Amino acid sequence: MDTYRFRKQIHKLPGKVIHRVPLPEPQVVEGHGAREKIGELCQGCGYKQVLLVTDQTLHHLGYEQKIVQSLEEAGMGCTLFADINSEPNIALIDAGRKIATECHAECVIALGGGSVMDTSKMISAGVKMPHLSTKTLLRKFLVVPGKTLPMITVPSTAGTGAEVTVGAVVTNARGTKGSTVIVGLDVTHVILDSELTIHAPQLVTAACGMDALSHVVEGTLSDVAVYVEDAYHSLDGVRLILQHLPVVMREPENIESRLAMCRAAMYGGNAINTQLAGYIHAFAHSIGAKYHLPHGQAITLMMLPVLRYQKAACLSKYAMMARYCQLVDEHTDDRHAAEKFLQAISDLIVTCGLDKLESPVQPNDYEELTRMIAADSINYSAPVTFSEEDIRKVLEKLVVSS
């Protein structure tokens, strides 16, 4: 049964719900090697013991050492939890909660990508509710009495925006991924350190950059009323990525552009918090889950097909982004400006070397994928509601183009 009417009726509801969730208001510290300031920050907050969470890859590269050294110099106790080698799951969170409790951590420092961030969020929430099992914590909205343990987030990639988002994606006991919104998440500081991203492989830089772009573009397009500052951050995120992602692709050690990408990714996280996402994500989540396609690649695969399909409904906003990014002058009509915006994204995909991505979608999977995409879209306040026929038409374009 087509759920179009129902989805259209409630399409503004997710935006209203998310605005009732208190959001972190972190202090942002940025610069090349900025993580060396963490000891000073923790000292200023009066912490005595902290838990530093990172993944096995970054630990083997020694990326946490500058943080550890700064904490030692500030006279602070630091316990390292570097067991993360997968996406967040109950076992990892249980292990982290146990260590955080045993070391009497007063703050969680999260160094890494989305998996580290989401694991750390659940640890910082779980420590405040020791009487509840991690399995019990995995609910749609996790309300933490007071706030979570304070968190300092240090993203190692410029893409997910998880350093500021209130959501955490965790694999449950059945092996199914679910999203939990943490009400009371206390991210006090975000450290944007370009030194952590300059050595990232080109494919990682590209895929993360496209993920960040999807967040700020869909934030700008979202049918959610937001504060002017939030709308500006999404719009400026689009500009930063179109300007600086090509630079870091050809000049990986360009510090200025790396920092700009870090800032844009954080703006993308803010867009998720305040404006949610849209059909790029609904398609990407479903196709990624069905065919085990990495998220950044699934996002890239879906970006232009979705944007082109909803072009008529979003023409004025596409044109606004084109003008703000100075792709056209102020006198260009909306139709031509919108096409310039779409062409800029197409050119960026080519620059990133992602234009040869092959679609894994098979016609015999249309029915299942359509149900998955329609169900996922209920979580967003997209500017237009796709019917099941619309969803199928976009899927058909993927098969034809591949």
NUMI-408634 format. One line per field, with one value per residue (C-alpha): residue in one letter; x, y negated, z negated. Coordinates in nm, 4 decimals. Layout:
# NUMI-408634
residu <- (A; ...)
x <- (X; ...)
y <- (Y; ...)
z <- (Z; ...)
//
This chain:
# NUMI-408634
residu <- (M; D; T; Y; R; F; R; K; Q; I; H; K; L; P; G; K; V; I; H; R; V; P; L; P; E; P; Q; V; V; E; G; H; G; A; R; E; K; I; G; E; L; C; Q; G; C; G; Y; K; Q; V; L; L; V; T; D; Q; T; L; H; H; L; G; Y; E; Q; K; I; V; Q; S; L; E; E; A; G; M; G; C; T; L; F; A; D; I; N; S; E; P; N; I; A; L; I; D; A; G; R; K; I; A; T; E; C; H; A; E; C; V; I; A; L; G; G; G; S; V; M; D; T; S; K; M; I; S; A; G; V; K; M; P; H; L; S; T; K; T; L; L; R; K; F; L; V; V; P; G; K; T; L; P; M; I; T; V; P; S; T; A; G; T; G; A; E; V; T; V; G; A; V; V; T; N; A; R; G; T; K; G; S; T; V; I; V; G; L; D; V; T; H; V; I; L; D; S; E; L; T; I; H; A; P; Q; L; V; T; A; A; C; G; M; D; A; L; S; H; V; V; E; G; T; L; S; D; V; A; V; Y; V; E; D; A; Y; H; S; L; D; G; V; R; L; I; L; Q; H; L; P; V; V; M; R; E; P; E; N; I; E; S; R; L; A; M; C; R; A; A; M; Y; G; G; N; A; I; N; T; Q; L; A; G; Y; I; H; A; F; A; H; S; I; G; A; K; Y; H; L; P; H; G; Q; A; I; T; L; M; M; L; P; V; L; R; Y; Q; K; A; A; C; L; S; K; Y; A; M; M; A; R; Y; C; Q; L; V; D; E; H; T; D; D; R; H; A; A; E; K; F; L; Q; A; I; S; D; L; I; V; T; C; G; L; D; K; L; E; S; P; V; Q; P; N; D; Y; E; E; L; T; R; M; I; A; A; D; S; I; N; Y; S; A; P; V; T; F; S; E; E; D; I; R; K; V; L; E; K; L; V; V; S; S)
x <- (0.0000; 0.1329; 0.1842; 0.2136; -0.0896; 0.0150; 0.3741; 0.2630; 0.0320; 0.3015; 0.6029; 0.6487; 0.6180; 0.9837; 1.1042; 0.8733; 0.9814; 1.3563; 1.3195; 1.2030; 1.5361; 1.7942; 2.1076; 2.4709; 2.6250; 2.9946; 3.2913; 3.4766; 3.8569; 4.0216; 4.3693; 4.6507; 4.7403; 4.4526; 4.4099; 4.7216; 4.5007; 4.2741; 4.4750; 4.4432; 4.0698; 4.0148; 4.2196; 4.0039; 3.6944; 3.8393; 3.8487; 4.0769; 4.0052; 3.9034; 3.8262; 3.9846; 3.7985; 3.9448; 3.9600; 4.2309; 4.3505; 4.4071; 4.5655; 4.8115; 4.8979; 4.9542; 4.7104; 4.5971; 4.9483; 4.9334; 4.6109; 4.7586; 5.0677; 4.8635; 4.6563; 4.9664; 5.1194; 4.7991; 4.8276; 4.5241; 4.4527; 4.3690; 4.2355; 4.2457; 3.9698; 4.0899; 3.9069; 3.6773; 3.7197; 3.3605; 3.0413; 2.8907; 2.7329; 2.6207; 2.9468; 3.1604; 2.9356; 2.9259; 3.3071; 3.3360; 3.0802; 3.2672; 3.6018; 3.4506; 3.2909; 3.6040; 3.8296; 3.5716; 3.5775; 3.4446; 3.4642; 3.4750; 3.7133; 3.6112; 3.8820; 3.7739; 3.4976; 3.1299; 3.1711; 3.3900; 3.1582; 2.8444; 3.0061; 3.1278; 2.7830; 2.6281; 2.9056; 2.8604; 2.4844; 2.5078; 2.7432; 2.4735; 2.2208; 2.4149; 2.0947; 1.9946; 2.1472; 2.2844; 2.0124; 1.7536; 1.9195; 1.8634; 1.5322; 1.4210; 1.4603; 1.6986; 1.6277; 1.9250; 1.8392; 2.0329; 2.2907; 2.5365; 2.8983; 3.0625; 3.2161; 3.5022; 3.4773; 3.7766; 3.6673; 3.9314; 3.7304; 3.5398; 3.2099; 2.9623; 2.9165; 2.8745; 3.0885; 2.7785; 2.4768; 2.2459; 2.1881; 2.3815; 2.3512; 2.4028; 2.3726; 2.1376; 2.1431; 1.9623; 2.2301; 2.0018; 2.1098; 1.8923; 1.9153; 1.8878; 1.8373; 2.0105; 1.8167; 2.0671; 2.3855; 2.6532; 2.9197; 3.1128; 3.3963; 3.4584; 3.8219; 3.8715; 4.2292; 4.3394; 4.6444; 4.4110; 4.2710; 4.5658; 4.6835; 4.3414; 4.3252; 4.1769; 3.8734; 3.7986; 3.8377; 3.6097; 3.3376; 3.3367; 3.3196; 3.0196; 2.8504; 2.9033; 2.7709; 2.4543; 2.3922; 2.4186; 2.2316; 1.9432; 1.9476; 1.9053; 1.6230; 1.4427; 1.0857; 1.1711; 1.1553; 1.4949; 1.6837; 1.8609; 2.2008; 2.1277; 2.0053; 2.3187; 2.5481; 2.3927; 2.4173; 2.7756; 2.8592; 2.7582; 2.9878; 3.2811; 3.2606; 3.2200; 3.5177; 3.7520; 3.6882; 3.8488; 4.1489; 4.2080; 4.1686; 4.4612; 4.6506; 4.5980; 4.8145; 4.6454; 4.5779; 4.3391; 4.1132; 4.1307; 4.0094; 3.7358; 3.6174; 3.6191; 3.4063; 3.1667; 3.1278; 3.0412; 2.7833; 2.6470; 2.6074; 2.4207; 2.1943; 2.1086; 2.0222; 1.8075; 1.6882; 1.7153; 1.7856; 1.5836; 1.5498; 1.9214; 1.9627; 1.6475; 1.7726; 2.1350; 2.0471; 1.8309; 2.0653; 2.3648; 2.1930; 2.0665; 2.3929; 2.6492; 2.7616; 2.9695; 2.7617; 2.9650; 2.9498; 2.5759; 2.5240; 2.7264; 2.5366; 2.2008; 2.2786; 2.2188; 1.9333; 1.7345; 1.8231; 1.7299; 1.4038; 1.2866; 1.4246; 1.0867; 0.9827; 1.3197; 1.4084; 1.4261; 1.6453; 1.8815; 1.9083; 1.9684; 2.2585; 2.4043; 2.3955; 2.5350; 2.8232; 2.8822; 2.8254; 2.6081; 2.5413; 2.2404; 2.0556; 2.0558; 1.7066; 1.6190; 1.6092; 1.9619; 2.0966; 1.9530; 2.1136; 2.4478; 2.4157; 2.3479; 2.6349; 2.8696; 2.7821; 2.8295; 3.1707; 3.2650; 3.1799; 3.4110; 3.6866; 3.6545; 3.6925; 3.3492; 3.1785; 3.2461; 3.0515; 2.8331; 2.4808; 2.4196; 2.0400; 1.8600; 1.5056; 1.3868; 1.4704; 1.2532; 0.9598; 1.1690; 1.3767; 1.0686; 0.9229; 1.2543; 1.2962; 0.9376; 0.9745; 1.3049; 1.1686; 0.9189; 1.2124; 1.2650; 1.0854; 1.1813; 1.0712; 0.8617; 0.7033; 0.7831; 0.5086; 0.6060; 0.5869; 0.8321; 1.0708; 1.0526; 1.1243; 1.4407; 1.5492; 1.4858; 1.7132; 1.9921; 1.9587; 1.9445; 2.2445; 2.4554)
y <- (0.0000; -0.3431; -0.5467; -0.8711; -1.0456; -0.9609; -1.0683; -1.3929; -1.4750; -1.4264; -1.5525; -1.8570; -1.6558; -1.5373; -1.8976; -2.0017; -1.7082; -1.7635; -2.1274; -2.0115; -1.8354; -2.0552; -2.0857; -2.1103; -2.4568; -2.3721; -2.6034; -2.5460; -2.5401; -2.5055; -2.5029; -2.2792; -2.0670; -2.2155; -1.8932; -1.9908; -2.2443; -1.9813; -1.9492; -2.3215; -2.3092; -2.0184; -2.1915; -2.5003; -2.2853; -2.1384; -1.7753; -1.5283; -1.2140; -1.1757; -0.8858; -0.9134; -0.7088; -0.6349; -0.3531; -0.0957; -0.2543; -0.6004; -0.4419; -0.2494; -0.5758; -0.7402; -1.0242; -1.0337; -1.0951; -1.4742; -1.4678; -1.2340; -1.4516; -1.7689; -1.6022; -1.4799; -1.8255; -1.9614; -1.7074; -1.5094; -1.1375; -0.9830; -0.6346; -0.5169; -0.3103; -0.2217; 0.1048; -0.0301; 0.1561; 0.1591; -0.0409; -0.0944; 0.2114; 0.3188; 0.4975; 0.1907; -0.0413; 0.1989; 0.2143; -0.1641; -0.2207; 0.0204; -0.1525; -0.5013; -0.3986; -0.2294; -0.5282; -0.7773; -0.9716; -1.3262; -1.3851; -1.1769; -1.2835; -1.1310; -1.1180; -0.9660; -0.9351; -0.8600; -0.5226; -0.6667; -0.9637; -0.7522; -0.5000; -0.7856; -0.9457; -0.6227; -0.5788; -0.9332; -0.8781; -0.5281; -0.6254; -0.8623; -0.5757; -0.2792; -0.0969; -0.0583; 0.1942; 0.0720; 0.2720; 0.0697; -0.2562; -0.1837; -0.3607; -0.6251; -0.9027; -0.8465; -1.1057; -1.1508; -1.3040; -1.6291; -1.5823; -1.3217; -1.3282; -1.6295; -1.5450; -1.6935; -1.5788; -1.5676; -1.4544; -1.2774; -1.3115; -1.5972; -1.4356; -1.2917; -1.5934; -1.3445; -1.5685; -1.7807; -1.5660; -1.4426; -1.1115; -0.7866; -0.4870; -0.1568; 0.2083; 0.3879; 0.7470; 0.8651; 0.7145; 0.4341; 0.0705; -0.1773; -0.5498; -0.6904; -1.0617; -1.1534; -1.4183; -1.5939; -1.5310; -1.7626; -1.8344; -2.1200; -2.1566; -2.0642; -2.0543; -2.0981; -1.9863; -1.9827; -1.7748; -1.4763; -1.4963; -1.5852; -1.2246; -1.0742; -0.8646; -1.0513; -0.8231; -0.8858; -1.2624; -1.2562; -1.0364; -1.2290; -1.5573; -1.4432; -1.3240; -1.6667; -1.8330; -1.6237; -1.7391; -2.1106; -2.0918; -1.8943; -2.1245; -2.4243; -2.2516; -2.1218; -2.2254; -2.3101; -2.6578; -2.7380; -3.0271; -3.2530; -3.1447; -2.7766; -2.8495; -3.0556; -2.7795; -2.5294; -2.7701; -2.8606; -2.4908; -2.4470; -2.7317; -2.6019; -2.2539; -2.3624; -2.5943; -2.3836; -2.0148; -2.0487; -2.2127; -1.9313; -1.6741; -1.8244; -1.9677; -1.7203; -1.9200; -2.2550; -2.3471; -2.6341; -2.4211; -2.1245; -2.3477; -2.4871; -2.1314; -2.0527; -2.3592; -2.2677; -1.9148; -2.0576; -2.2823; -1.9659; -1.8129; -2.1241; -2.0863; -1.7313; -1.8586; -2.1491; -2.0766; -1.6957; -1.5356; -1.4317; -1.1825; -1.1704; -1.0084; -0.7986; -0.6421; -0.6168; -0.4528; -0.1916; -0.1163; -0.1116; 0.1344; 0.3577; 0.3806; 0.3025; -0.0105; -0.2553; -0.5532; -0.8234; -0.6326; -0.5711; -0.9421; -1.0348; -0.7841; -0.9333; -1.3025; -1.4130; -1.1716; -1.2962; -1.6636; -1.6513; -1.4691; -1.7303; -2.0246; -2.1779; -2.1935; -2.3279; -2.5608; -2.8806; -2.7251; -2.5725; -2.9191; -3.0753; -2.8356; -2.9106; -3.2838; -3.2537; -3.0383; -3.2965; -3.0396; -3.3016; -3.6713; -3.8151; -3.8825; -3.5246; -3.3782; -3.0889; -2.8220; -2.8907; -2.9457; -2.6146; -2.4320; -2.5944; -2.4642; -2.1095; -2.1326; -2.2437; -1.9303; -1.7156; -1.8731; -1.8176; -1.4477; -1.4219; -1.6125; -1.3691; -1.0715; -0.9394; -0.9738; -0.6103; -0.4667; -0.1815; -0.1397; 0.1956; 0.1578; 0.4443; 0.4197; 0.7192; 0.5237; 0.2215; 0.3268; 0.3934; 0.0777; -0.1365; -0.0215; -0.0853; -0.4330; -0.5353; -0.4170; -0.5990; -0.9226; -0.9486; -1.0605; -1.3794; -1.6986; -1.6979; -1.9829; -1.7424; -1.4063; -1.1288; -0.8812; -0.5182; -0.5806; -0.8705; -0.6504; -0.3798; -0.6298; -0.7448; -0.3822; -0.3132; -0.6017; -0.4373; -0.1112; -0.2871; -0.5100; -0.2160)
z <- (0.0000; 0.0949; -0.2234; -0.0268; -0.1768; -0.5304; -0.4733; -0.3104; -0.6016; -0.8661; -0.6717; -0.8982; -1.2197; -1.2426; -1.2195; -1.5016; -1.7166; -1.6714; -1.7763; -2.1176; -2.1768; -2.3544; -2.1444; -2.2528; -2.2361; -2.2238; -2.2175; -1.8905; -1.8866; -1.5463; -1.4023; -1.2862; -1.5896; -1.7917; -1.9915; -2.1903; -2.3716; -2.5246; -2.8476; -2.9072; -2.8348; -3.0741; -3.3433; -3.3039; -3.3545; -3.6749; -3.5579; -3.7377; -3.5339; -3.1694; -2.9375; -2.5929; -2.3312; -1.9883; -1.7352; -1.6738; -1.3489; -1.4976; -1.8053; -1.5904; -1.4130; -1.7510; -1.6844; -2.0472; -2.1825; -2.1586; -2.3582; -2.6210; -2.6511; -2.6928; -2.9652; -3.1481; -3.1337; -3.2869; -3.5702; -3.4634; -3.4798; -3.1444; -3.0703; -2.7072; -2.5463; -2.1946; -2.1286; -1.8572; -1.5294; -1.4071; -1.4110; -1.7594; -1.9170; -2.2625; -2.3479; -2.2696; -2.4657; -2.7627; -2.7655; -2.7465; -3.0216; -3.2492; -3.1963; -3.2356; -3.5662; -3.6998; -3.6246; -3.7616; -3.4348; -3.4577; -3.0843; -2.7653; -2.4886; -2.1542; -1.8864; -1.5569; -1.3013; -1.3344; -1.5039; -1.7795; -1.8242; -1.8504; -2.0857; -2.3055; -2.3154; -2.4390; -2.6970; -2.8270; -2.8521; -2.9978; -3.2785; -3.4069; -3.4160; -3.5591; -3.6560; -3.2899; -3.0510; -2.7192; -2.5450; -2.7373; -2.6331; -2.2634; -2.2233; -1.9750; -2.2324; -2.5228; -2.7915; -3.0254; -3.3654; -3.3865; -3.1151; -2.9916; -3.0999; -2.9333; -2.5961; -2.3964; -2.0358; -1.8011; -1.4526; -1.2446; -0.9225; -0.7612; -0.6765; -0.9235; -1.1495; -1.4352; -1.6556; -1.7229; -1.6343; -1.9099; -1.7331; -1.7642; -1.5316; -1.7153; -1.6102; -1.8477; -1.9738; -1.6581; -1.4357; -1.3171; -1.3103; -1.4938; -1.5606; -1.9121; -1.9831; -2.3090; -2.4968; -2.7218; -2.5219; -2.6640; -2.4015; -2.5618; -2.3079; -1.9441; -1.8338; -1.4594; -1.3913; -1.0264; -1.1203; -1.1638; -0.8104; -0.5865; -0.5563; -0.4841; -0.1647; 0.1300; 0.1497; -0.2189; -0.1748; 0.1279; -0.0216; -0.3504; -0.1625; 0.0393; -0.2795; -0.4368; -0.1204; -0.1346; -0.4924; -0.4209; -0.0899; -0.2400; -0.5409; -0.3118; -0.1232; -0.4313; -0.5033; -0.8656; -1.0181; -1.1729; -1.3260; -1.0780; -1.2111; -1.1460; -0.7939; -0.7299; -0.8531; -0.6126; -0.3225; -0.4078; -0.4362; -0.0723; 0.0282; -0.1754; -0.0266; 0.3352; 0.2876; 0.0769; 0.1535; 0.5006; 0.3327; 0.0831; 0.3607; 0.5516; 0.2506; -0.0360; -0.2795; -0.2234; -0.5857; -0.5150; -0.2956; -0.5338; -0.8169; -0.5934; -0.5229; -0.8967; -0.9593; -0.6779; -0.8152; -1.1567; -0.9884; -0.8320; -1.1763; -1.2856; -0.9808; -1.0872; -1.4359; -1.3237; -0.9685; -0.9386; -0.6005; -0.2938; -0.0118; 0.0688; -0.2699; -0.2486; 0.0764; -0.0407; -0.3723; -0.2029; 0.0870; -0.1460; -0.3791; -0.0973; 0.0971; -0.1770; 0.0058; -0.2049; -0.3138; -0.1379; 0.1896; 0.1547; 0.0877; 0.3975; 0.6106; 0.5053; 0.4868; 0.8451; 0.9256; 0.6253; 0.6717; 1.0392; 0.9719; 0.7210; 0.9178; 1.0050; 0.6395; 0.5210; 0.8079; 0.6026; 0.3334; 0.5893; 0.7430; 0.4009; 0.3363; 0.6796; 0.6122; 0.2603; 0.3890; 0.6674; 0.9398; 1.1133; 1.0683; 0.8894; 1.2152; 1.3441; 1.3579; 1.1278; 1.3984; 1.5233; 1.1711; 1.0537; 1.3449; 1.2624; 0.9070; 1.0262; 1.2741; 0.9941; 0.7979; 1.1077; 1.1670; 0.8025; 0.8262; 1.1276; 0.9443; 0.6546; 0.8893; 0.7893; 1.1281; 1.2167; 0.9249; 1.0437; 0.9149; 0.7446; 0.7770; 0.9514; 1.0958; 0.8946; 0.5772; 0.6628; 0.4458; 0.1357; 0.1793; 0.2361; -0.0959; -0.2723; -0.1234; -0.1977; -0.5580; -0.6101; -0.4630; -0.7505; -0.9687; -0.7656; -0.6680; -0.3006; -0.0710; 0.1385; 0.0570; 0.3048; 0.3888; 0.4335; 0.8088; 0.7696; 0.5725; 0.8364; 1.1157; 0.9409; 0.8914; 1.2591; 1.3553; 1.1532; 1.3436; 1.6811; 1.6040; 1.4873)
//
